[in-house]
Amino acid sequence: MIFLSQLLGAPVEDLQGARVAKIVDVTVELAQVSQPGPIFPRALIVEGQADQRWEIPTDAVEWRDSILRLRLPIEQFPLSPTEKSPQEVSLAEDVLDKQVIDIARKKAVRVNDVCLGDNWQLLGIDNSTLGLVRRLAPNWLLGTKNRPTSTNLIPWEQIELIGLQRQTEVEAPIMRPASSQPQSGHLAEMHPADIAEIVHQLTPGQGARLIERLDDETAADAMEEIDTERQRQILENIQADRAADILEAMGPDEAADLLSQLPEERAQELLGLMKREESEDVQELLEYEADTAGGLMTTDYVALNQASNVAQALESIRTNIQEHDIRVTYVYSLAEETPDECSLLGLVSLWDLLVAPPTQSLQELMEIDLVTVQPATDARTVAQIMAKYNLLAVPVVSQDNNILEGVVTVDDALDVLLPADKRRKPTRMY
């Protein structure tokens, strides 16, 4: 094994054994990092006494006894550009001492060292204390042949590089290392709660880049698991059009809660970039006070005319899952009125639908002794009602004419019962 800590600062000798430079960096092509298969350095960067830098390919050197020996005169190698190309990754600047995502352990870890094989293949990163000691202690103290156990290493194909972090807090996109089995370590295949936990371990800018690179649905699911303050920071750190796409993929109640954290100008900008239907649903929810049933409710539910049958109800549930990712436990039965003014008559649970004859109507099957709340009902009262009657969701209806306005789901109700410092839902700014 060859460690980056051993390479950096190591002397470079010419064919006659005279010291002509020292190693200052190892670079890897960004395109190679993004593709499956073994990864090898693009070049070793060495620096001479006059601060001149050369790019040395690994097949033109020999590494022995902590010294790099050139096989050709140093003048025959190309000079290194003064500025790093955006198409390359610097192991010294972009990886060492930075945080990366350990896919297997589902956490962010700090890179204390980088390990390469004897053939210069990039093997993995070391985040152990030994990796840190190796960098701080001189080689004569550790011995020139360090042989740390493989358990100290996180394989390169098991990590994801987080965006480049500068003092200006400007960060480049996350870069994906190659993997022979990319599906097994894909960040987007993690549970949203695991992604959210990783986001909380990163800086706001890094977390924003991580969320931004996910597909809309995965990003939306992860955002719903992130705490209130970090949600706001992420939304402020990504492009407005990308933020709007993620908001569209979120449940309207979650999107409304998130937008309520932002200054009104920014919230209105994002609402204007969302599709009209989704934007209107969110704007309606923003009109309610946060600590009320109206502030908790979502407009993602399935409601059908009472004359619809079981087969139609199940097909509607399938369509809502496939096209809108709306997953429900109840189907609400409405009177024969206009779609925007439908009185709630009853509900049918998903379990009853699964065992009922396909041709049976909702009117015959529905429960009519309903527990409901009104938009102005206090949020804690809503939670207590749901707990009392063991409800997975409670319909929110208008006071005067029993019009179905939305539903409060059990996860949002439970959030109300958490201590104030543990809630994800904020006090709205307007």
N, C-alpha and C positions, 0 to 999 in steps of 0.2 A: 504493500500500500504506500501511496505517496499522499501526504497531507498538504493542503494549501498553506497552512501555517509554516511548514518546513520549506516550502518553495519561496514564499515571499521574503525578499532580502537575501536569499541564497546567492553565493557568487557564481558568476559565469566565466568559464575559462575558454581560451582559444585552443587551437590545435597544439600549440607549444606549451600549454599549461599556464599561461599568463592570465591574470585576472583582467577582464575587459569590461565587465558590466555586472549588474545584479538583476535578479528577477523581481518585477514589480506588479505583475498581474497575469492572469490567465483568462482568455476570452473564449466564448462559445457563441456560435451563430444562433441568433434568435429563431431562425427557421428550423434549425435542427432541434432546438429545445421543444418546438411545437409539434414535432413529428415522432411517431413510434420508432423504437429501435435504440441501440446503444448510442451514447452521446460522447463525442470526443472534442477536445479543445480545438478551436480554430487556430489559435496561436498562443505562444508564450510571449509576454511583453517584457523586454529587458531594457535596462537603462544604463548608459555609459557615464563616464565621469563628466562629460560636458552636457549632461541632461538630455542627450540624444536618446531616442527610443527606437528599438527595432522589433519587428514581428518575426518570431522564430517558430517555424512549424515543429511539431513534436518529433517528426521522423528525421529531423536534422540535428538531434541532440542525444546525449547520453546522460542519464541521472545516476550518479554513483557517489556514495559517501557524502550526501548533502551538497554536492557540487554539480552544476550543470556544465557539461563539456560540449562545445560546438564541434560539428563535423566538417564545417566549412568556415572560411573567414567571415567575421561578423559583417564586413562591408558588403557581402554578397546578399544579405537579407534586406527586405524592404523596410524603410523607415515607417514607424507607427504614426498615424495621424495625430495631430495635437488634440483633437476632440474625438470622443468615442462615438462610433457610428450607432444610430438608433437600431440598426439591424444586428447588434451584438449584445451579449450579456457579459458584464465584467464580474468574475467571481469575487474579486477583492472589493469592489464597490457596491455591487447589486445583490450579493448573496451573503458574504461574510458579515456577521454581526446584525443581520437583518432577520425579521420574522418570516417564516414560511408556514404553510399549512400542512400538517401531518394528516393525510387523508385517513389512514387506518385508525389512528387514535382520536381523530376528530377534534384537533386542537391546534392552536398556533404555537410554534416553538421557535426558539432563537437558534441561529446557526453559529455555533462556536468554532466549527472547522468544516472543511470540505475534503472529502476523500476521493482520490483517484487511484485507479489500478496501475500496475506496473506497465501496462500498455497504454496508459494515459486515459483510459475510459473513465468517465465520471460515474462513480459508484454510489455516492450518497452524501449525506450531511451528518455531522456529529453535534448533538446538542447536549452532550454530557459535560460534567465538570472536568473530566479528563481532557476533553477537547479544549476547554478554556485554559487549563494548566499547561497543555502542550504549547500553547501560544505564548504564555507568559514566562515559562521556564526555559533556560538555554538548553540547546541540544545535548551538551556534555553532561547536564544533570539528569536528563531523561534517558539518555542513551540514543544513539543514532538510529536504532532499529526499534521503533515503537511498534508494538503488536497489540493494539487494543482489541478486545473481543468484538465480534460482529454485532453484538447486541447494542453496542454504542452507536451504531450507524442506522440511520433511517434511509432506506434505499431511495435513490433518486426518483424512480418511477412512482414512489409513494408520496411525493410532495408536490405542492403547487407553490410557485413563487409569487409573492405578493408584489404589487406595483412598486416601482423604485421610489424610495423615500428621500426627499431632499430637505434641507433646512427651510426652504421656501414653502414646504408642505405641498408642493406640486408633485403629484404621483402619476406614474405611467400605468397603463393597464396591467392587470395580473397576467403572467405568462405561464403557460402550462408545460411542465416537463413531459418528455415522451414516456410512453408506457407500452409494454408489449400487450397488456390487457387494459386498454383505456377505460373500458366500462366498469371495471372493478374498483377503480380509484377515482371515479369522476365526481367532482364536487357537487354537481347538480343532482346526483343520485342520493345525496345525503338527506336525512330527515330535516325538514325546515328548522326544527328546534336545534339541531346540531349546527346548522349553518348560522343560526342566530347566536349561538354560544360562541362560535368562532369570531363573529363580527364584534362581539363585546370585548374580545381580547385584542382587537386591533385599534388603530387610531381611526377617527371618523373618516378621514380621507381614504384609508385603506379599506375600511368597511364599505364605503360607497363604491369603490372600484370593484370589490367582490360582488356586491349586489348587482351592479350595473352589467356585469358580464354574464349573469344568469339569464335564462329565458324568462319571459314575462311571468308565467305562472309560478315558476320556482321562486323567482324574486319576490313575488307578491306573498306567497306562503311564508317565506322567511321573514319578510317585513312584518307580518302579523305576529311573529314570535319575538320581535325585538322590542326593547323597552321604549318608553315614550321619548325620552330625550335623545337617544341614539337614532330613533326613526327620523326625528326632525333634522338632526345633523346630516344624515345620509341624504335626505331629500334636498338639502341645501347644497350638497356636494356633487350632484349629478346633473346632467343636462336636462332642461325643462321638458323636452319632447320625450326623453327616456323616462323621466319621472312620471309623465302623464300615462305612458304605456303601462307602467307598473301599477299605477293607481287604478287604471281600468280593469286590470286583472284581479285586484283585491275586491273583497266584499264591500258593498257601498257603505256599510256602517264602519268598517275598518278604515276605508278611504276618508270618510268624513272625520273620523277621530284624528287621523294623521294630518289632514289639511287644516283642522282647527288649531293645530300647534303653530302654524306659520303666520307671518304677517299677512294681512288681508290682500295686499297687492300681489304677493307671490301665490297665494291660494287661488286668487281669481285668474292669474296667468295659467296655472296648471288646469284649472277647470275649463278654461277656454281651449286648451289643447286636447282635452278628452273628447271622446265621441259624445254626441249630443245626448243619447239615451242614458249613458252611464253618468254623464255630468249632471243631468237633471235629477237623477236618483240621489246623488250625493248632495246636491244643493238643497233638496227637500229635507234631508237629515240634518244638515247644518243649521236649520232654522230652530231646532229643538235644543233645550238646555241639556248639558252633558249628563247631569245626575237625574235624568228622568227616563221613563220608558221610551219616549221618542228619541232621546239621545243614545240609548242602548240598542234600539231596534235596527233590523236590517230589512231591506226590501227584496232580499233574495229568498223567495219562498215559492211554493207551487200552489196555485189556487185554480179551481175548475168549477164550471157550472154544475149545479147539483144533479143535472140530468146526465152528466158524463158517467161512463161505466168504469169498472175496475181496469179493464184492458187499456182504455184511454188514459187513465191515471198513471198506470205503470209506464206507458210509453212516454208520457210527459215527464216523468221522473228520469227516465233514461236520457231523454233529449236534453234536459237541464244539466245532467251530470256531464254528458259528452260535449255539449256546446258552451256551457257557462260554468261548469264545475260547481253547480249548486247541489248540495247534498242535503236532503231533508228527511225528517222523521215523521212528518205529518203532511197530508194533503188537505187543504182547506176548501170547503164546499161553499159556493156563493150563490146568491139569488140571481135570477135572470134580469140583470140590470146592465148598464153600460160598464165597460171594463174599468173605468176610473172611479166608479161609484157603486161598488159591489158590497151589499150587506153580507156579513158573515153569518152563515146558517149552522155550520157544523164542521167537524174535521174527522178524518179517517187516518189511523196510524198506518205506517208502512207495513207493519206485521199483519194487520187485518187485510190489507190489500193483497199480500202474498198468498193468503189462504182462501180468499173469497173467489167465487166463480167469476170468470172474466166479463160476463155480461151483466152482472149485478150493478145497479146504479149506486152512485155515491149517496143519493138521497135515502136509499134503503139501508145503507151501511153506516152512515155517519153518526157520530155522537153529537147530540144537540145540547147537552148539559155542559156548557163550556165555561171554563175559567178564563177571563180576559182582563186586560188592564187598559188604561187610557194613556194617551201620549204624555200627559202631565203627571202621571203616577210617579212617585218618588222611586229612584232606582233601587234603594235598599228594600222598599216594600215589594217591588217586583221580584227581587231575589228571594225574599221570604215566602211569597206566594208560590213561587216555583218549587221551593224546598218543601213547603207544606203539602202540596198536591203531587209531588214527585214528577214534575213536568220536564221534558227535554226542550220544550219551546212553549212560549205563551203568546197568543195573538194580541196585538195592540189595535184597538178599535176606537173610532171617534165616539165622543160622548153622546152626540145627538141621534145619530142614525146607524150606529153599529157598523160603519164602513171599515173594512180591513185596511189599516195603514201600514202595518209591518208586523214582524215577529221579533221577540227577544229570545235568543238561544241560550242554552244553559251555560256555555263557556263565558259569554258576556255577563251573565248574571253572577256567576261565581267570582268574576273579576271584581265585582262591587264589594264582595264580602272580604276581599283581601285587605291587609293593612294599607294605608294610604301610600306608603313608600314602596309598596310592591305592585301597585296597579300600573297597567300600561296605559290606561285611558286618562287623558289630561283634563285639566280645567280649561275650557275653551277661551280663546282670546277675544272672540267676537261672536 
